Amino acid sequence: MIGIALAIGFRPNATALEWLAAAGLLTLFVVAITWLSVALGLKSPTPDAASNAPMPLILLPFLGSGFVPTDSMPTAIRWFAEYQPFTPIMETVRGLLLGTPIDNSAAIATAWCAGIATVS
């Protein structure tokens, strides 16, 4: 994925430490979502239900700040986009790789990941 991004013109200005931090956050996120999927699968009554239980998670990145800034969204969608787990994760990775301000997104993203993994 990184190779394709670089091939089509993505030029990050991150240091090695920032790349490592982004990879660490993404790894933490993958672990959290994996445990959530496992928990949903274990609670499902059939294998078909288990395979479809995590499907709503696919829509969450589209309702975050990954494609458009949350300021340009209608009020109800903006509120949801600002308070769901994908937005601080995307903002943190974007900030680490492009040098934009992160503010408290890293702490919120880490808390979301830890919370999801713990509850799952």
PALUMBA-797156 format. One record per atom (N, C-alpha, C): atom name; x, y, z; residue number from 1; residue in one letter. Coordinates in nm, 2 decimals, m for minus. Layout:
% PALUMBA-797156
<"CA" <X Y Z> NUM "A">
...
//
This chain:
% PALUMBA-797156
<"N" <0.08 m0.12 0.00> 1 "M">
<"CA" <0.00 0.00 0.00> 1 "M">
<"C" <0.09 0.13 0.00> 1 "M">
<"N" <0.19 0.12 0.08> 2 "I">
<"CA" <0.28 0.24 0.08> 2 "I">
<"C" <0.35 0.26 m0.05> 2 "I">
<"N" <0.39 0.15 m0.11> 3 "G">
<"CA" <0.45 0.15 m0.24> 3 "G">
<"C" <0.36 0.22 m0.35> 3 "G">
<"N" <0.24 0.18 m0.35> 4 "I">
<"CA" <0.14 0.24 m0.44> 4 "I">
<"C" <0.12 0.39 m0.41> 4 "I">
<"N" <0.11 0.42 m0.29> 5 "A">
<"CA" <0.10 0.56 m0.25> 5 "A">
<"C" <0.21 0.64 m0.30> 5 "A">
<"N" <0.33 0.59 m0.28> 6 "L">
<"CA" <0.45 0.66 m0.33> 6 "L">
<"C" <0.46 0.67 m0.48> 6 "L">
<"N" <0.41 0.57 m0.55> 7 "A">
<"CA" <0.41 0.56 m0.69> 7 "A">
<"C" <0.32 0.67 m0.75> 7 "A">
<"N" <0.20 0.69 m0.68> 8 "I">
<"CA" <0.11 0.79 m0.74> 8 "I">
<"C" <0.13 0.93 m0.69> 8 "I">
<"N" <0.24 0.95 m0.61> 9 "G">
<"CA" <0.27 1.09 m0.58> 9 "G">
<"C" <0.27 1.13 m0.43> 9 "G">
<"N" <0.24 1.04 m0.34> 10 "F">
<"CA" <0.24 1.07 m0.20> 10 "F">
<"C" <0.38 1.09 m0.15> 10 "F">
<"N" <0.41 1.21 m0.09> 11 "R">
<"CA" <0.55 1.24 m0.05> 11 "R">
<"C" <0.55 1.28 0.10> 11 "R">
<"N" <0.56 1.18 0.19> 12 "P">
<"CA" <0.56 1.21 0.33> 12 "P">
<"C" <0.69 1.28 0.37> 12 "P">
<"N" <0.69 1.36 0.47> 13 "N">
<"CA" <0.82 1.42 0.52> 13 "N">
<"C" <0.84 1.38 0.66> 13 "N">
<"N" <0.81 1.26 0.69> 14 "A">
<"CA" <0.82 1.20 0.83> 14 "A">
<"C" <0.96 1.15 0.85> 14 "A">
<"N" <1.00 1.16 0.98> 15 "T">
<"CA" <1.13 1.11 1.02> 15 "T">
<"C" <1.11 0.96 1.05> 15 "T">
<"N" <1.22 0.89 1.07> 16 "A">
<"CA" <1.21 0.74 1.10> 16 "A">
<"C" <1.13 0.72 1.23> 16 "A">
<"N" <1.14 0.81 1.33> 17 "L">
<"CA" <1.07 0.79 1.45> 17 "L">
<"C" <0.92 0.82 1.42> 17 "L">
<"N" <0.88 0.91 1.34> 18 "E">
<"CA" <0.74 0.93 1.31> 18 "E">
<"C" <0.68 0.82 1.23> 18 "E">
<"N" <0.76 0.76 1.14> 19 "W">
<"CA" <0.72 0.64 1.07> 19 "W">
<"C" <0.69 0.52 1.17> 19 "W">
<"N" <0.78 0.51 1.26> 20 "L">
<"CA" <0.77 0.41 1.36> 20 "L">
<"C" <0.65 0.43 1.45> 20 "L">
<"N" <0.62 0.55 1.49> 21 "A">
<"CA" <0.50 0.59 1.57> 21 "A">
<"C" <0.37 0.56 1.49> 21 "A">
<"N" <0.37 0.59 1.36> 22 "A">
<"CA" <0.25 0.57 1.27> 22 "A">
<"C" <0.23 0.42 1.26> 22 "A">
<"N" <0.34 0.34 1.24> 23 "A">
<"CA" <0.33 0.20 1.23> 23 "A">
<"C" <0.28 0.14 1.36> 23 "A">
<"N" <0.33 0.19 1.47> 24 "G">
<"CA" <0.28 0.14 1.60> 24 "G">
<"C" <0.14 0.17 1.63> 24 "G">
<"N" <0.09 0.29 1.59> 25 "L">
<"CA" <m0.05 0.32 1.61> 25 "L">
<"C" <m0.14 0.23 1.52> 25 "L">
<"N" <m0.10 0.21 1.40> 26 "L">
<"CA" <m0.18 0.13 1.31> 26 "L">
<"C" <m0.18 m0.02 1.36> 26 "L">
<"N" <m0.06 m0.07 1.41> 27 "T">
<"CA" <m0.06 m0.20 1.47> 27 "T">
<"C" <m0.15 m0.21 1.59> 27 "T">
<"N" <m0.15 m0.11 1.67> 28 "L">
<"CA" <m0.24 m0.11 1.79> 28 "L">
<"C" <m0.39 m0.12 1.74> 28 "L">
<"N" <m0.42 m0.04 1.64> 29 "F">
<"CA" <m0.55 m0.04 1.58> 29 "F">
<"C" <m0.59 m0.17 1.52> 29 "F">
<"N" <m0.50 m0.23 1.45> 30 "V">
<"CA" <m0.53 m0.37 1.39> 30 "V">
<"C" <m0.56 m0.47 1.50> 30 "V">
<"N" <m0.48 m0.47 1.61> 31 "V">
<"CA" <m0.50 m0.56 1.72> 31 "V">
<"C" <m0.64 m0.53 1.78> 31 "V">
<"N" <m0.67 m0.41 1.80> 32 "A">
<"CA" <m0.80 m0.38 1.86> 32 "A">
<"C" <m0.92 m0.42 1.78> 32 "A">
<"N" <m0.91 m0.40 1.65> 33 "I">
<"CA" <m1.02 m0.44 1.56> 33 "I">
<"C" <m1.03 m0.59 1.54> 33 "I">
<"N" <m0.91 m0.65 1.55> 34 "T">
<"CA" <m0.91 m0.80 1.54> 34 "T">
<"C" <m0.98 m0.86 1.66> 34 "T">
<"N" <m0.95 m0.81 1.78> 35 "W">
<"CA" <m1.02 m0.86 1.90> 35 "W">
<"C" <m1.16 m0.83 1.90> 35 "W">
<"N" <m1.20 m0.71 1.85> 36 "L">
<"CA" <m1.34 m0.68 1.84> 36 "L">
<"C" <m1.41 m0.78 1.74> 36 "L">
<"N" <m1.35 m0.81 1.63> 37 "S">
<"CA" <m1.41 m0.91 1.54> 37 "S">
<"C" <m1.42 m1.05 1.60> 37 "S">
<"N" <m1.31 m1.09 1.67> 38 "V">
<"CA" <m1.32 m1.22 1.74> 38 "V">
<"C" <m1.43 m1.22 1.84> 38 "V">
<"N" <m1.45 m1.11 1.92> 39 "A">
<"CA" <m1.56 m1.11 2.02> 39 "A">
<"C" <m1.69 m1.12 1.95> 39 "A">
<"N" <m1.71 m1.04 1.84> 40 "L">
<"CA" <m1.84 m1.05 1.77> 40 "L">
<"C" <m1.86 m1.19 1.71> 40 "L">
<"N" <m1.76 m1.25 1.66> 41 "G">
<"CA" <m1.77 m1.38 1.60> 41 "G">
<"C" <m1.81 m1.49 1.71> 41 "G">
<"N" <m1.75 m1.48 1.83> 42 "L">
<"CA" <m1.78 m1.57 1.93> 42 "L">
<"C" <m1.92 m1.56 1.99> 42 "L">
<"N" <m1.97 m1.44 1.98> 43 "K">
<"CA" <m2.11 m1.42 2.03> 43 "K">
<"C" <m2.22 m1.45 1.92> 43 "K">
<"N" <m2.17 m1.47 1.80> 44 "S">
<"CA" <m2.27 m1.49 1.69> 44 "S">
<"C" <m2.32 m1.64 1.69> 44 "S">
<"N" <m2.45 m1.65 1.66> 45 "P">
<"CA" <m2.51 m1.79 1.67> 45 "P">
<"C" <m2.47 m1.88 1.56> 45 "P">
<"N" <m2.43 m1.83 1.44> 46 "T">
<"CA" <m2.40 m1.91 1.32> 46 "T">
<"C" <m2.27 m1.86 1.26> 46 "T">
<"N" <m2.21 m1.95 1.18> 47 "P">
<"CA" <m2.09 m1.90 1.11> 47 "P">
<"C" <m2.12 m1.78 1.01> 47 "P">
<"N" <m2.23 m1.79 0.95> 48 "D">
<"CA" <m2.27 m1.68 0.86> 48 "D">
<"C" <m2.28 m1.55 0.93> 48 "D">
<"N" <m2.35 m1.55 1.05> 49 "A">
<"CA" <m2.36 m1.43 1.13> 49 "A">
<"C" <m2.22 m1.38 1.18> 49 "A">
<"N" <m2.14 m1.48 1.21> 50 "A">
<"CA" <m2.00 m1.44 1.26> 50 "A">
<"C" <m1.92 m1.37 1.15> 50 "A">
<"N" <m1.94 m1.41 1.03> 51 "S">
<"CA" <m1.86 m1.35 0.92> 51 "S">
<"C" <m1.91 m1.21 0.88> 51 "S">
<"N" <m2.04 m1.19 0.91> 52 "N">
<"CA" <m2.10 m1.06 0.88> 52 "N">
<"C" <m2.11 m0.96 0.99> 52 "N">
<"N" <m2.08 m1.00 1.11> 53 "A">
<"CA" <m2.09 m0.92 1.23> 53 "A">
<"C" <m2.00 m0.79 1.22> 53 "A">
<"N" <m1.88 m0.80 1.18> 54 "P">
<"CA" <m1.79 m0.68 1.18> 54 "P">
<"C" <m1.82 m0.59 1.05> 54 "P">
<"N" <m1.91 m0.63 0.96> 55 "M">
<"CA" <m1.93 m0.56 0.84> 55 "M">
<"C" <m1.96 m0.41 0.86> 55 "M">
<"N" <m2.04 m0.37 0.96> 56 "P">
<"CA" <m2.06 m0.22 0.97> 56 "P">
<"C" <m1.94 m0.14 1.00> 56 "P">
<"N" <m1.83 m0.20 1.04> 57 "L">
<"CA" <m1.71 m0.13 1.06> 57 "L">
<"C" <m1.65 m0.08 0.93> 57 "L">
<"N" <m1.68 m0.14 0.82> 58 "I">
<"CA" <m1.63 m0.09 0.69> 58 "I">
<"C" <m1.68 0.05 0.66> 58 "I">
<"N" <m1.80 0.09 0.71> 59 "L">
<"CA" <m1.85 0.22 0.68> 59 "L">
<"C" <m1.79 0.33 0.76> 59 "L">
<"N" <m1.74 0.30 0.88> 60 "L">
<"CA" <m1.69 0.41 0.97> 60 "L">
<"C" <m1.58 0.50 0.91> 60 "L">
<"N" <m1.49 0.45 0.84> 61 "P">
<"CA" <m1.39 0.54 0.78> 61 "P">
<"C" <m1.45 0.64 0.68> 61 "P">
<"N" <m1.56 0.61 0.62> 62 "F">
<"CA" <m1.62 0.70 0.53> 62 "F">
<"C" <m1.69 0.81 0.60> 62 "F">
<"N" <m1.72 0.79 0.73> 63 "L">
<"CA" <m1.79 0.89 0.81> 63 "L">
<"C" <m1.69 0.95 0.91> 63 "L">
<"N" <m1.57 0.96 0.86> 64 "G">
<"CA" <m1.46 1.03 0.94> 64 "G">
<"C" <m1.39 1.13 0.86> 64 "G">
<"N" <m1.28 1.17 0.91> 65 "S">
<"CA" <m1.21 1.28 0.84> 65 "S">
<"C" <m1.10 1.23 0.74> 65 "S">
<"N" <m1.12 1.11 0.69> 66 "G">
<"CA" <m1.02 1.06 0.60> 66 "G">
<"C" <m1.03 1.11 0.46> 66 "G">
<"N" <m1.15 1.15 0.42> 67 "F">
<"CA" <m1.17 1.20 0.28> 67 "F">
<"C" <m1.20 1.35 0.27> 67 "F">
<"N" <m1.27 1.40 0.37> 68 "V">
<"CA" <m1.30 1.54 0.37> 68 "V">
<"C" <m1.29 1.59 0.52> 68 "V">
<"N" <m1.25 1.72 0.54> 69 "P">
<"CA" <m1.25 1.77 0.67> 69 "P">
<"C" <m1.39 1.77 0.74> 69 "P">
<"N" <m1.39 1.74 0.87> 70 "T">
<"CA" <m1.52 1.74 0.94> 70 "T">
<"C" <m1.59 1.87 0.94> 70 "T">
<"N" <m1.51 1.98 0.93> 71 "D">
<"CA" <m1.58 2.11 0.93> 71 "D">
<"C" <m1.67 2.13 0.81> 71 "D">
<"N" <m1.65 2.06 0.70> 72 "S">
<"CA" <m1.74 2.07 0.58> 72 "S">
<"C" <m1.86 1.98 0.58> 72 "S">
<"N" <m1.88 1.90 0.69> 73 "M">
<"CA" <m1.99 1.81 0.70> 73 "M">
<"C" <m2.11 1.87 0.76> 73 "M">
<"N" <m2.23 1.82 0.73> 74 "P">
<"CA" <m2.35 1.87 0.80> 74 "P">
<"C" <m2.34 1.84 0.95> 74 "P">
<"N" <m2.41 1.91 1.03> 75 "T">
<"CA" <m2.39 1.91 1.18> 75 "T">
<"C" <m2.40 1.77 1.24> 75 "T">
<"N" <m2.50 1.69 1.21> 76 "A">
<"CA" <m2.52 1.56 1.27> 76 "A">
<"C" <m2.41 1.47 1.23> 76 "A">
<"N" <m2.37 1.47 1.10> 77 "I">
<"CA" <m2.26 1.38 1.05> 77 "I">
<"C" <m2.13 1.43 1.11> 77 "I">
<"N" <m2.11 1.56 1.12> 78 "R">
<"CA" <m1.98 1.61 1.18> 78 "R">
<"C" <m1.97 1.57 1.32> 78 "R">
<"N" <m2.08 1.57 1.40> 79 "W">
<"CA" <m2.07 1.53 1.54> 79 "W">
<"C" <m2.03 1.39 1.55> 79 "W">
<"N" <m2.09 1.30 1.47> 80 "F">
<"CA" <m2.06 1.16 1.47> 80 "F">
<"C" <m1.91 1.14 1.42> 80 "F">
<"N" <m1.87 1.21 1.32> 81 "A">
<"CA" <m1.74 1.19 1.26> 81 "A">
<"C" <m1.63 1.23 1.36> 81 "A">
<"N" <m1.66 1.34 1.44> 82 "E">
<"CA" <m1.55 1.38 1.53> 82 "E">
<"C" <m1.54 1.29 1.66> 82 "E">
<"N" <m1.64 1.21 1.69> 83 "Y">
<"CA" <m1.64 1.13 1.81> 83 "Y">
<"C" <m1.64 0.98 1.78> 83 "Y">
<"N" <m1.59 0.94 1.67> 84 "Q">
<"CA" <m1.58 0.80 1.64> 84 "Q">
<"C" <m1.43 0.76 1.63> 84 "Q">
<"N" <m1.39 0.63 1.65> 85 "P">
<"CA" <m1.25 0.60 1.66> 85 "P">
<"C" <m1.17 0.62 1.54> 85 "P">
<"N" <m1.22 0.62 1.42> 86 "F">
<"CA" <m1.14 0.63 1.30> 86 "F">
<"C" <m1.08 0.77 1.28> 86 "F">
<"N" <m1.16 0.88 1.32> 87 "T">
<"CA" <m1.11 1.01 1.30> 87 "T">
<"C" <m0.98 1.05 1.37> 87 "T">
<"N" <m0.97 1.02 1.50> 88 "P">
<"CA" <m0.84 1.05 1.57> 88 "P">
<"C" <m0.72 0.97 1.51> 88 "P">
<"N" <m0.75 0.84 1.47> 89 "I">
<"CA" <m0.65 0.76 1.42> 89 "I">
<"C" <m0.60 0.81 1.29> 89 "I">
<"N" <m0.69 0.85 1.20> 90 "M">
<"CA" <m0.65 0.91 1.07> 90 "M">
<"C" <m0.58 1.04 1.09> 90 "M">
<"N" <m0.63 1.13 1.18> 91 "E">
<"CA" <m0.56 1.26 1.20> 91 "E">
<"C" <m0.42 1.24 1.26> 91 "E">
<"N" <m0.40 1.14 1.34> 92 "T">
<"CA" <m0.27 1.11 1.40> 92 "T">
<"C" <m0.17 1.06 1.29> 92 "T">
<"N" <m0.22 0.97 1.22> 93 "V">
<"CA" <m0.13 0.91 1.11> 93 "V">
<"C" <m0.10 1.02 1.01> 93 "V">
<"N" <m0.20 1.10 0.97> 94 "R">
<"CA" <m0.18 1.21 0.88> 94 "R">
<"C" <m0.08 1.31 0.93> 94 "R">
<"N" <m0.09 1.34 1.06> 95 "G">
<"CA" <0.00 1.44 1.12> 95 "G">
<"C" <0.14 1.39 1.13> 95 "G">
<"N" <0.15 1.26 1.16> 96 "L">
<"CA" <0.29 1.20 1.17> 96 "L">
<"C" <0.36 1.20 1.04> 96 "L">
<"N" <0.29 1.16 0.93> 97 "L">
<"CA" <0.35 1.14 0.80> 97 "L">
<"C" <0.36 1.27 0.73> 97 "L">
<"N" <0.28 1.37 0.75> 98 "L">
<"CA" <0.28 1.49 0.67> 98 "L">
<"C" <0.33 1.61 0.75> 98 "L">
<"N" <0.34 1.60 0.88> 99 "G">
<"CA" <0.39 1.71 0.96> 99 "G">
<"C" <0.28 1.81 1.00> 99 "G">
<"N" <0.16 1.77 0.99> 100 "T">
<"CA" <0.05 1.86 1.03> 100 "T">
<"C" <0.03 1.85 1.18> 100 "T">
<"N" <m0.03 1.94 1.24> 101 "P">
<"CA" <m0.05 1.94 1.39> 101 "P">
<"C" <m0.14 1.82 1.43> 101 "P">
<"N" <m0.10 1.75 1.54> 102 "I">
<"CA" <m0.17 1.63 1.59> 102 "I">
<"C" <m0.26 1.67 1.71> 102 "I">
<"N" <m0.22 1.77 1.78> 103 "D">
<"CA" <m0.29 1.81 1.91> 103 "D">
<"C" <m0.30 1.69 2.00> 103 "D">
<"N" <m0.42 1.66 2.04> 104 "N">
<"CA" <m0.44 1.55 2.13> 104 "N">
<"C" <m0.50 1.43 2.06> 104 "N">
<"N" <m0.49 1.42 1.93> 105 "S">
<"CA" <m0.54 1.31 1.85> 105 "S">
<"C" <m0.47 1.18 1.89> 105 "S">
<"N" <m0.34 1.19 1.91> 106 "A">
<"CA" <m0.26 1.07 1.94> 106 "A">
<"C" <m0.31 1.00 2.07> 106 "A">
<"N" <m0.33 1.08 2.17> 107 "A">
<"CA" <m0.38 1.03 2.30> 107 "A">
<"C" <m0.52 0.97 2.28> 107 "A">
<"N" <m0.61 1.04 2.21> 108 "I">
<"CA" <m0.74 0.99 2.19> 108 "I">
<"C" <m0.74 0.86 2.11> 108 "I">
<"N" <m0.66 0.86 2.00> 109 "A">
<"CA" <m0.65 0.74 1.92> 109 "A">
<"C" <m0.60 0.62 2.00> 109 "A">
<"N" <m0.50 0.64 2.08> 110 "T">
<"CA" <m0.45 0.53 2.16> 110 "T">
<"C" <m0.55 0.49 2.27> 110 "T">
<"N" <m0.62 0.58 2.32> 111 "A">
<"CA" <m0.73 0.54 2.42> 111 "A">
<"C" <m0.84 0.46 2.35> 111 "A">
<"N" <m0.88 0.50 2.23> 112 "W">
<"CA" <m0.98 0.43 2.16> 112 "W">
<"C" <m0.93 0.29 2.13> 112 "W">
<"N" <m0.81 0.27 2.08> 113 "C">
<"CA" <m0.76 0.14 2.05> 113 "C">
<"C" <m0.75 0.05 2.18> 113 "C">
<"N" <m0.70 0.11 2.29> 114 "A">
<"CA" <m0.68 0.03 2.41> 114 "A">
<"C" <m0.82 0.00 2.47> 114 "A">
<"N" <m0.92 0.09 2.46> 115 "G">
<"CA" <m1.05 0.06 2.51> 115 "G">
<"C" <m1.12 m0.04 2.43> 115 "G">
<"N" <m1.11 m0.04 2.30> 116 "I">
<"CA" <m1.17 m0.14 2.21> 116 "I">
<"C" <m1.11 m0.28 2.24> 116 "I">
<"N" <m0.98 m0.28 2.25> 117 "A">
<"CA" <m0.92 m0.41 2.27> 117 "A">
<"C" <m0.95 m0.47 2.41> 117 "A">
<"N" <m0.96 m0.38 2.51> 118 "T">
<"CA" <m0.99 m0.42 2.65> 118 "T">
<"C" <m1.13 m0.47 2.66> 118 "T">
<"N" <m1.23 m0.40 2.60> 119 "V">
<"CA" <m1.37 m0.44 2.61> 119 "V">
<"C" <m1.39 m0.56 2.53> 119 "V">
<"N" <m1.32 m0.58 2.42> 120 "S">
<"CA" <m1.34 m0.70 2.33> 120 "S">
<"C" <m1.29 m0.82 2.40> 120 "S">
//
